[in-house]
Structure formats: C-alpha cells, structure tokens
C-alpha cells in the first residue's frame, strides 16, 4: 500500500513539473533599445507673452510644464531670469514628468522662465517663456457678485485672487478687454458651486462663437452624471450651442425641482466671428435673457426657483463631465469678462456690462 502511495506522489510531481515546464512562458530578457530622441518639453504656464496678474506685489505662481522622453528622463532644470531655482531628478513616471512647481516671491516686472529637460545620454531640450508680472488692485465686487473672470493672462477669480481649476489645456486669444479664454478640445474650467448659487442666479459675459464642433457646452451645472445617471435636468443650469444648418442655436435649460425649463434657442446666429454679449438673469419667479444689452426672451412665470440639489460643480466652456450625454463637449469659442451673481441682475446692469463701463 505504501509503495502504491509513493508511486502516486511521484507521478503527480512529475506531471506538475512537466505542466509547469510546458504551460508557463519563460522570463526572457528584452532589449530596452537605444535612447534615440531628445526629450520633448511643453510649458503650459506662464503663457509666453502674457501677463501674470496678482493682487499681491510678491506673489506665488505655479510653473506648469510636461517633459517626456522616449527612454528615460534624467533631470529637469528650471531657471528664472537666468538663475536656477529648481533641479528635479526624481519622477513618478521615468518617461513623463507632469510638473507643477510653485515659485514664491515673484515680483512685478518682466521675467523669463527657462526649462531644460535632459536624458541619460545627455540629450536635452530647452523651452523659454517671457511674461510680465503685474500687481492689480483688489477688485471690488458688485452687490451679490460671487465670481469675476477677466481672463487677462490668468484663469483667476478677481474677487478672491484664487486660481480657477483647469481641465486640459485651454489657451488665450484676443479679447474685448485684454486677453480672452480660448477653448480647446477636452478642456474647460471648473469651479465648486458652494457659495455661488442660490434662489437667484445671473451670468453675464462676452462670447465669440466657434461653430466647430457642431455642438458645445457653454456653462453646465448638473448633478454628477456617473453617480446619478440623471438626464431629467430637473436640477441645475445649462447653457449650450447646437448647429442649425449653416447657423448656430444658443439656448439654456434649468431645473426647478419637479420640472425643467427650456429657453431654446434664445438666439440663432450666423457664425461670423463677431463678439456678442450674453446675460441671463434668473429670479425665483422670472428668467430674462439679453443679447447685446437687449431682451431676447423672457419667462415671467417660473413655478419655483432653480433647484441646485447635488449640483456640486460648474463647468465653463464645456458640458463635461455631467452634461455631455448629447455631445455637448468642449467649446472652442472665446470667452471674456464673465461676471456671475447670486442674485438677479437688472437691465441697467446688463447695459453697463455691454457698454464696458
């Protein structure tokens, strides 16, 4: 009996050994190849030729850039006005470094930032941006104004001086006053809704439409789609654009709890590349839309105020991430001088924005 038992064990071990030998791929060394190309480098901020605005004479700015290499990055050196301020050699991804480096005590004046990325074969790439740092006086917010984006070389709330979170890589264009926000694919601004929404809500801004792609989100405040899968639109606020033959329709939609309200389109325009001024003023009972200072549509009998429940974030220049189920993705248009209020604004105030007072 013992002999049979031992024979069975030996047989099983033999089968297992053969199975391991035949069933598992051996670990073979792979030739890593050669490092042929120099690193690639893109500086996203500061923007070359633009101003950096701050309410502080000595400011902290975030230098943002991406360095990549086909083999392995060795180091990244940052210089300000010819002096080294950082030498980085440790990266989470040895082929790609997405860097946000905070520099403190940036003073007013003209400055040059130089970034050099090197690999282990001593090939290097250098990029340079020039900019001017300017101290701007604190902006005195108007009554009920909760956000003011001037887009003058920075995605910055002029009321608080805080940076606006950015998704993707939008740019700048020539604005009505100074620079303007320039939309880009898979890019938009985002901001938490806490403190900026209430029973009343208004927004006023300058807009230069780019009709490509055919649809785009302009402003979107919706419940998180991944969490609620909500296409009822009974809550929040959305401004959008859609193709209408050779023209474009622009409309808004907002939720009042048990229903949604459509004011769409409030304008149909030919995409001529001209600036237009848009203002939306919503109280607890009425909604009024202005284009170039004039009323174009009204709803004088809202059943309830806007319902913001679970609408935790706002997107500017895109419907993403929560209002993209109808392909209202990133808008490539220009935006300038955006004012957001936690109250309904008057016709006189709209005229003052349109007249750039």
C-alpha positions, 0 to 999 in steps of 0.5 A: 500500500505504501509503495502504491502511495509513493508511486502516486506522489511521484507521478503527480510531481512529475506531471506538475513539473512537466505542466509547469515546464510546458504551460508557463512562458519563460522570463526572457530578457528584452532589449530596452533599445537605444535612447534615440530622441531628445526629450520633448518639453511643453510649458503650459504656464506662464503663457509666453507673452502674457501677463501674470496678474496678482493682487499681491506685489510678491506673489506665488505662481505655479510653473506648469510644464510636461517633459517626456522622453522616449527612454528615460528622463534624467533631470529637469532644470528650471531657471528664472531670469537666468538663475536656477531655482529648481533641479528635479531628478526624481519622477513618478513616471521615468518617461513623463514628468507632469510638473507643477512647481510653485515659485514664491516671491515673484515680483512685478516686472518682466521675467523669463522662465527657462526649462531644460529637460535632459536624458541619460545620454545627455540629450536635452531640450530647452523651452523659454517663456517671457511674461510680465508680472503685474500687481492689480488692485483688489477688485471690488465686487458688485452687490451679490457678485460671487465670481469675476473672470477677466481672463487677462493672462490668468484663469483667476477669480478677481474677487478672491485672487484664487486660481480657477481649476483647469481641465486640459489645456485651454489657451488665450486669444484676443479679447474685448478687454485684454486677453480672452479664454480660448477653448480647446478640445477636452478642456474647460474650467471648473469651479465648486458651486458652494457659495455661488448659487442660490434662489437667484442666479445671473451670468453675464459675459462676452462670447465669440462663437466657434461653430466647430464642433457642431455642438458645445457646452457653454456653462453646465451645472448638473448633478454628477452624471456617473453617480446619478445617471440623471438626464431629467435636468430637473436640477441645475443650469445649462447653457449650450450651442447646437448647429442649425444648418449653416447657423448656430442655436444658443439656448439654456435649460434649468431645473426647478425641482419637479420640472425643467425649463427650456429657453431654446434657442434664445438666439440663432446666429450666423457664425461670423466671428463677431463678439456678442454679449450674453446675460441671463438673469434668473429670479425665483419667479422670472428668467430674462435673457439679453443679447447685446444689452437687449431682451431676447426672451423672457419667462415671467412665470417660473413655478419655483426657483432653480433647484441646485440639489447635488449640483456640486460643480460648474463647468465653463466652456464645456458640458463635461463631465455631467452634461455631455450625454448629447455631445455637448463637449468642449467649446472652442469659442472665446470667452471674456469678462464673465461676471456671475451673481447670486442674485438677479441682475437688472437691465441697467446692469446688463447695459453697463456690462455691454457698454464696458463701463 
